Amino acid sequence: MEVDCRVISRGKGRGPVLVSTEPLSFLGGVDPGTGRVIDQKHPLHGRSIRGKVLLIPGGKGSTVGSYVIFQMAKNETAPAAIICLNAEPIIATGAIMAGIPMVDRPSEDLLGLLEDSMEVEVDAEDGKIRF
């Protein structure tokens, strides 16, 4: 299946999808050294986002979260791509700085279509999500 979306940060990424219905804060919510979600109240707590296609409604928290995403890219613990239902500046800036493909505003309800571990490709050149 192919879903149209808006491009935020150009590039292409592929991997198993990690789905969350809750927004994620990178500052204090994700360990940039390991790529694991450390926010004990988040549904993804303990799971690694490294090399995954991260599907989240959006981000939350401090603007320093952008730098955490950038640090994750330098540490090779970043997601392969990010899909937000509605991107906000914190994650968008981090993805752009880190060179992580990122899209938002998918034309279909991905939370109803995608399940954890499904193989997903984010084409943030042509604005397509394929699975």
mmCIF file of the C-alpha atoms, coordinates in Angstrom:
data_MODEL
# 
_entry.id   MODEL 
# 
loop_
_atom_site.group_PDB 
_atom_site.id 
_atom_site.type_symbol 
_atom_site.label_atom_id 
_atom_site.label_alt_id 
_atom_site.label_comp_id 
_atom_site.label_asym_id 
_atom_site.label_entity_id 
_atom_site.label_seq_id 
_atom_site.pdbx_PDB_ins_code 
_atom_site.Cartn_x 
_atom_site.Cartn_y 
_atom_site.Cartn_z 
_atom_site.occupancy 
_atom_site.B_iso_or_equiv 
_atom_site.pdbx_formal_charge 
_atom_site.auth_seq_id 
_atom_site.auth_comp_id 
_atom_site.auth_asym_id 
_atom_site.auth_atom_id 
_atom_site.pdbx_PDB_model_num 
ATOM 1   C CA . MET A 1 1   ? 0.000  0.000  0.000  1.00 0.00 ? 1   MET A CA 1 
ATOM 2   C CA . GLU A 1 2   ? 1.128  3.566  -0.632 1.00 0.00 ? 2   GLU A CA 1 
ATOM 3   C CA . VAL A 1 3   ? 0.045  6.583  1.437  1.00 0.00 ? 3   VAL A CA 1 
ATOM 4   C CA . ASP A 1 4   ? 0.670  10.227 0.534  1.00 0.00 ? 4   ASP A CA 1 
ATOM 5   C CA . CYS A 1 5   ? 2.194  12.542 3.135  1.00 0.00 ? 5   CYS A CA 1 
ATOM 6   C CA . ARG A 1 6   ? 3.931  15.884 3.603  1.00 0.00 ? 6   ARG A CA 1 
ATOM 7   C CA . VAL A 1 7   ? 7.736  15.950 3.543  1.00 0.00 ? 7   VAL A CA 1 
ATOM 8   C CA . ILE A 1 8   ? 9.427  17.519 6.579  1.00 0.00 ? 8   ILE A CA 1 
ATOM 9   C CA . SER A 1 9   ? 13.033 16.257 6.284  1.00 0.00 ? 9   SER A CA 1 
ATOM 10  C CA . ARG A 1 10  ? 14.177 14.788 2.974  1.00 0.00 ? 10  ARG A CA 1 
ATOM 11  C CA . GLY A 1 11  ? 15.595 11.333 2.522  1.00 0.00 ? 11  GLY A CA 1 
ATOM 12  C CA . LYS A 1 12  ? 14.501 7.712  2.503  1.00 0.00 ? 12  LYS A CA 1 
ATOM 13  C CA . GLY A 1 13  ? 14.299 5.339  5.431  1.00 0.00 ? 13  GLY A CA 1 
ATOM 14  C CA . ARG A 1 14  ? 13.131 1.785  5.816  1.00 0.00 ? 14  ARG A CA 1 
ATOM 15  C CA . GLY A 1 15  ? 12.675 -0.588 8.711  1.00 0.00 ? 15  GLY A CA 1 
ATOM 16  C CA . PRO A 1 16  ? 10.239 -2.186 11.113 1.00 0.00 ? 16  PRO A CA 1 
ATOM 17  C CA . VAL A 1 17  ? 7.667  0.290  12.340 1.00 0.00 ? 17  VAL A CA 1 
ATOM 18  C CA . LEU A 1 18  ? 7.331  1.129  16.023 1.00 0.00 ? 18  LEU A CA 1 
ATOM 19  C CA . VAL A 1 19  ? 3.849  2.535  16.692 1.00 0.00 ? 19  VAL A CA 1 
ATOM 20  C CA . SER A 1 20  ? 2.782  4.771  19.562 1.00 0.00 ? 20  SER A CA 1 
ATOM 21  C CA . THR A 1 21  ? -0.554 6.481  20.101 1.00 0.00 ? 21  THR A CA 1 
ATOM 22  C CA . GLU A 1 22  ? 1.140  8.851  22.584 1.00 0.00 ? 22  GLU A CA 1 
ATOM 23  C CA . PRO A 1 23  ? 3.401  11.834 21.772 1.00 0.00 ? 23  PRO A CA 1 
ATOM 24  C CA . LEU A 1 24  ? 7.071  11.378 22.668 1.00 0.00 ? 24  LEU A CA 1 
ATOM 25  C CA . SER A 1 25  ? 9.495  13.758 24.350 1.00 0.00 ? 25  SER A CA 1 
ATOM 26  C CA . PHE A 1 26  ? 13.081 13.154 23.300 1.00 0.00 ? 26  PHE A CA 1 
ATOM 27  C CA . LEU A 1 27  ? 14.495 15.222 26.177 1.00 0.00 ? 27  LEU A CA 1 
ATOM 28  C CA . GLY A 1 28  ? 14.211 12.945 29.198 1.00 0.00 ? 28  GLY A CA 1 
ATOM 29  C CA . GLY A 1 29  ? 12.085 10.471 27.280 1.00 0.00 ? 29  GLY A CA 1 
ATOM 30  C CA . VAL A 1 30  ? 14.735 8.782  25.140 1.00 0.00 ? 30  VAL A CA 1 
ATOM 31  C CA . ASP A 1 31  ? 18.301 7.798  26.021 1.00 0.00 ? 31  ASP A CA 1 
ATOM 32  C CA . PRO A 1 32  ? 20.477 9.149  23.175 1.00 0.00 ? 32  PRO A CA 1 
ATOM 33  C CA . GLY A 1 33  ? 23.232 6.679  24.061 1.00 0.00 ? 33  GLY A CA 1 
ATOM 34  C CA . THR A 1 34  ? 21.085 3.584  23.517 1.00 0.00 ? 34  THR A CA 1 
ATOM 35  C CA . GLY A 1 35  ? 18.011 4.757  21.603 1.00 0.00 ? 35  GLY A CA 1 
ATOM 36  C CA . ARG A 1 36  ? 15.725 3.292  24.274 1.00 0.00 ? 36  ARG A CA 1 
ATOM 37  C CA . VAL A 1 37  ? 12.591 5.032  25.510 1.00 0.00 ? 37  VAL A CA 1 
ATOM 38  C CA . ILE A 1 38  ? 13.255 5.775  29.200 1.00 0.00 ? 38  ILE A CA 1 
ATOM 39  C CA . ASP A 1 39  ? 10.068 7.671  30.070 1.00 0.00 ? 39  ASP A CA 1 
ATOM 40  C CA . GLN A 1 40  ? 8.454  5.203  32.476 1.00 0.00 ? 40  GLN A CA 1 
ATOM 41  C CA . LYS A 1 41  ? 4.975  6.544  31.738 1.00 0.00 ? 41  LYS A CA 1 
ATOM 42  C CA . HIS A 1 42  ? 5.286  6.183  27.941 1.00 0.00 ? 42  HIS A CA 1 
ATOM 43  C CA . PRO A 1 43  ? 3.774  3.094  26.251 1.00 0.00 ? 43  PRO A CA 1 
ATOM 44  C CA . LEU A 1 44  ? 7.100  2.469  24.458 1.00 0.00 ? 44  LEU A CA 1 
ATOM 45  C CA . HIS A 1 45  ? 9.085  2.425  27.730 1.00 0.00 ? 45  HIS A CA 1 
ATOM 46  C CA . GLY A 1 46  ? 12.073 0.098  27.435 1.00 0.00 ? 46  GLY A CA 1 
ATOM 47  C CA . ARG A 1 47  ? 11.813 -0.285 23.661 1.00 0.00 ? 47  ARG A CA 1 
ATOM 48  C CA . SER A 1 48  ? 14.512 0.837  21.260 1.00 0.00 ? 48  SER A CA 1 
ATOM 49  C CA . ILE A 1 49  ? 13.753 3.254  18.424 1.00 0.00 ? 49  ILE A CA 1 
ATOM 50  C CA . ARG A 1 50  ? 17.185 2.678  16.864 1.00 0.00 ? 50  ARG A CA 1 
ATOM 51  C CA . GLY A 1 51  ? 16.823 1.762  13.190 1.00 0.00 ? 51  GLY A CA 1 
ATOM 52  C CA . LYS A 1 52  ? 13.028 1.730  13.392 1.00 0.00 ? 52  LYS A CA 1 
ATOM 53  C CA . VAL A 1 53  ? 10.431 3.760  11.525 1.00 0.00 ? 53  VAL A CA 1 
ATOM 54  C CA . LEU A 1 54  ? 8.923  5.669  14.434 1.00 0.00 ? 54  LEU A CA 1 
ATOM 55  C CA . LEU A 1 55  ? 5.205  6.443  14.105 1.00 0.00 ? 55  LEU A CA 1 
ATOM 56  C CA . ILE A 1 56  ? 3.944  8.925  16.706 1.00 0.00 ? 56  ILE A CA 1 
ATOM 57  C CA . PRO A 1 57  ? 1.152  11.497 16.861 1.00 0.00 ? 57  PRO A CA 1 
ATOM 58  C CA . GLY A 1 58  ? 3.766  14.207 17.484 1.00 0.00 ? 58  GLY A CA 1 
ATOM 59  C CA . GLY A 1 59  ? 6.347  15.366 19.941 1.00 0.00 ? 59  GLY A CA 1 
ATOM 60  C CA . LYS A 1 60  ? 6.230  17.172 23.241 1.00 0.00 ? 60  LYS A CA 1 
ATOM 61  C CA . GLY A 1 61  ? 8.596  18.761 25.675 1.00 0.00 ? 61  GLY A CA 1 
ATOM 62  C CA . SER A 1 62  ? 11.555 21.088 25.539 1.00 0.00 ? 62  SER A CA 1 
ATOM 63  C CA . THR A 1 63  ? 13.201 22.466 22.428 1.00 0.00 ? 63  THR A CA 1 
ATOM 64  C CA . VAL A 1 64  ? 16.370 20.729 23.623 1.00 0.00 ? 64  VAL A CA 1 
ATOM 65  C CA . GLY A 1 65  ? 14.704 17.569 22.277 1.00 0.00 ? 65  GLY A CA 1 
ATOM 66  C CA . SER A 1 66  ? 15.904 18.657 18.819 1.00 0.00 ? 66  SER A CA 1 
ATOM 67  C CA . TYR A 1 67  ? 19.498 18.339 19.999 1.00 0.00 ? 67  TYR A CA 1 
ATOM 68  C CA . VAL A 1 68  ? 18.795 14.930 21.548 1.00 0.00 ? 68  VAL A CA 1 
ATOM 69  C CA . ILE A 1 69  ? 17.645 13.718 18.114 1.00 0.00 ? 69  ILE A CA 1 
ATOM 70  C CA . PHE A 1 70  ? 20.801 15.189 16.569 1.00 0.00 ? 70  PHE A CA 1 
ATOM 71  C CA . GLN A 1 71  ? 22.941 13.437 19.208 1.00 0.00 ? 71  GLN A CA 1 
ATOM 72  C CA . MET A 1 72  ? 21.158 10.155 18.500 1.00 0.00 ? 72  MET A CA 1 
ATOM 73  C CA . ALA A 1 73  ? 22.138 10.432 14.832 1.00 0.00 ? 73  ALA A CA 1 
ATOM 74  C CA . LYS A 1 74  ? 25.768 11.012 15.834 1.00 0.00 ? 74  LYS A CA 1 
ATOM 75  C CA . ASN A 1 75  ? 25.576 8.020  18.212 1.00 0.00 ? 75  ASN A CA 1 
ATOM 76  C CA . GLU A 1 76  ? 23.925 5.844  15.528 1.00 0.00 ? 76  GLU A CA 1 
ATOM 77  C CA . THR A 1 77  ? 20.955 5.243  17.841 1.00 0.00 ? 77  THR A CA 1 
ATOM 78  C CA . ALA A 1 78  ? 18.405 7.298  15.854 1.00 0.00 ? 78  ALA A CA 1 
ATOM 79  C CA . PRO A 1 79  ? 15.311 5.984  14.107 1.00 0.00 ? 79  PRO A CA 1 
ATOM 80  C CA . ALA A 1 80  ? 15.614 5.168  10.387 1.00 0.00 ? 80  ALA A CA 1 
ATOM 81  C CA . ALA A 1 81  ? 12.702 7.543  9.748  1.00 0.00 ? 81  ALA A CA 1 
ATOM 82  C CA . ILE A 1 82  ? 9.959  9.395  11.619 1.00 0.00 ? 82  ILE A CA 1 
ATOM 83  C CA . ILE A 1 83  ? 6.277  9.611  10.761 1.00 0.00 ? 83  ILE A CA 1 
ATOM 84  C CA . CYS A 1 84  ? 4.252  12.120 12.765 1.00 0.00 ? 84  CYS A CA 1 
ATOM 85  C CA . LEU A 1 85  ? 0.538  12.492 12.373 1.00 0.00 ? 85  LEU A CA 1 
ATOM 86  C CA . ASN A 1 86  ? 1.060  16.221 12.893 1.00 0.00 ? 86  ASN A CA 1 
ATOM 87  C CA . ALA A 1 87  ? 4.654  17.405 13.181 1.00 0.00 ? 87  ALA A CA 1 
ATOM 88  C CA . GLU A 1 88  ? 5.679  20.158 15.539 1.00 0.00 ? 88  GLU A CA 1 
ATOM 89  C CA . PRO A 1 89  ? 8.882  22.239 15.474 1.00 0.00 ? 89  PRO A CA 1 
ATOM 90  C CA . ILE A 1 90  ? 10.869 20.278 18.069 1.00 0.00 ? 90  ILE A CA 1 
ATOM 91  C CA . ILE A 1 91  ? 10.964 16.946 16.262 1.00 0.00 ? 91  ILE A CA 1 
ATOM 92  C CA . ALA A 1 92  ? 10.962 18.562 12.804 1.00 0.00 ? 92  ALA A CA 1 
ATOM 93  C CA . THR A 1 93  ? 14.049 20.634 13.643 1.00 0.00 ? 93  THR A CA 1 
ATOM 94  C CA . GLY A 1 94  ? 15.810 17.632 15.161 1.00 0.00 ? 94  GLY A CA 1 
ATOM 95  C CA . ALA A 1 95  ? 15.094 15.439 12.130 1.00 0.00 ? 95  ALA A CA 1 
ATOM 96  C CA . ILE A 1 96  ? 16.310 18.128 9.731  1.00 0.00 ? 96  ILE A CA 1 
ATOM 97  C CA . MET A 1 97  ? 19.515 18.748 11.730 1.00 0.00 ? 97  MET A CA 1 
ATOM 98  C CA . ALA A 1 98  ? 20.167 15.002 12.016 1.00 0.00 ? 98  ALA A CA 1 
ATOM 99  C CA . GLY A 1 99  ? 19.325 14.137 8.407  1.00 0.00 ? 99  GLY A CA 1 
ATOM 100 C CA . ILE A 1 100 ? 16.567 11.722 9.443  1.00 0.00 ? 100 ILE A CA 1 
ATOM 101 C CA . PRO A 1 101 ? 13.797 11.313 6.855  1.00 0.00 ? 101 PRO A CA 1 
ATOM 102 C CA . MET A 1 102 ? 10.569 12.661 8.343  1.00 0.00 ? 102 MET A CA 1 
ATOM 103 C CA . VAL A 1 103 ? 7.017  13.090 7.079  1.00 0.00 ? 103 VAL A CA 1 
ATOM 104 C CA . ASP A 1 104 ? 3.670  14.057 8.520  1.00 0.00 ? 104 ASP A CA 1 
ATOM 105 C CA . ARG A 1 105 ? -0.011 14.454 7.668  1.00 0.00 ? 105 ARG A CA 1 
ATOM 106 C CA . PRO A 1 106 ? -0.509 11.003 6.113  1.00 0.00 ? 106 PRO A CA 1 
ATOM 107 C CA . SER A 1 107 ? -3.564 10.774 3.852  1.00 0.00 ? 107 SER A CA 1 
ATOM 108 C CA . GLU A 1 108 ? -4.717 7.582  5.652  1.00 0.00 ? 108 GLU A CA 1 
ATOM 109 C CA . ASP A 1 109 ? -5.159 6.673  9.330  1.00 0.00 ? 109 ASP A CA 1 
ATOM 110 C CA . LEU A 1 110 ? -1.839 4.900  9.838  1.00 0.00 ? 110 LEU A CA 1 
ATOM 111 C CA . LEU A 1 111 ? -2.627 4.076  13.468 1.00 0.00 ? 111 LEU A CA 1 
ATOM 112 C CA . GLY A 1 112 ? -5.415 1.888  12.119 1.00 0.00 ? 112 GLY A CA 1 
ATOM 113 C CA . LEU A 1 113 ? -3.303 0.362  9.342  1.00 0.00 ? 113 LEU A CA 1 
ATOM 114 C CA . LEU A 1 114 ? 0.156  -0.248 10.788 1.00 0.00 ? 114 LEU A CA 1 
ATOM 115 C CA . GLU A 1 115 ? 1.171  -2.683 13.499 1.00 0.00 ? 115 GLU A CA 1 
ATOM 116 C CA . ASP A 1 116 ? 4.507  -2.955 15.298 1.00 0.00 ? 116 ASP A CA 1 
ATOM 117 C CA . SER A 1 117 ? 7.254  -4.662 13.302 1.00 0.00 ? 117 SER A CA 1 
ATOM 118 C CA . MET A 1 118 ? 5.605  -4.273 9.878  1.00 0.00 ? 118 MET A CA 1 
ATOM 119 C CA . GLU A 1 119 ? 8.220  -3.301 7.284  1.00 0.00 ? 119 GLU A CA 1 
ATOM 120 C CA . VAL A 1 120 ? 7.665  0.330  6.239  1.00 0.00 ? 120 VAL A CA 1 
ATOM 121 C CA . GLU A 1 121 ? 9.452  2.609  3.800  1.00 0.00 ? 121 GLU A CA 1 
ATOM 122 C CA . VAL A 1 122 ? 9.357  6.378  4.226  1.00 0.00 ? 122 VAL A CA 1 
ATOM 123 C CA . ASP A 1 123 ? 10.107 8.170  0.971  1.00 0.00 ? 123 ASP A CA 1 
ATOM 124 C CA . ALA A 1 124 ? 10.580 11.728 2.132  1.00 0.00 ? 124 ALA A CA 1 
ATOM 125 C CA . GLU A 1 125 ? 11.673 12.751 -1.362 1.00 0.00 ? 125 GLU A CA 1 
ATOM 126 C CA . ASP A 1 126 ? 8.341  11.983 -3.075 1.00 0.00 ? 126 ASP A CA 1 
ATOM 127 C CA . GLY A 1 127 ? 6.083  12.220 -0.001 1.00 0.00 ? 127 GLY A CA 1 
ATOM 128 C CA . LYS A 1 128 ? 5.117  8.524  0.157  1.00 0.00 ? 128 LYS A CA 1 
ATOM 129 C CA . ILE A 1 129 ? 4.850  5.910  2.879  1.00 0.00 ? 129 ILE A CA 1 
ATOM 130 C CA . ARG A 1 130 ? 4.907  2.335  1.598  1.00 0.00 ? 130 ARG A CA 1 
ATOM 131 C CA . PHE A 1 131 ? 4.077  -0.908 3.399  1.00 0.00 ? 131 PHE A CA 1 
# 
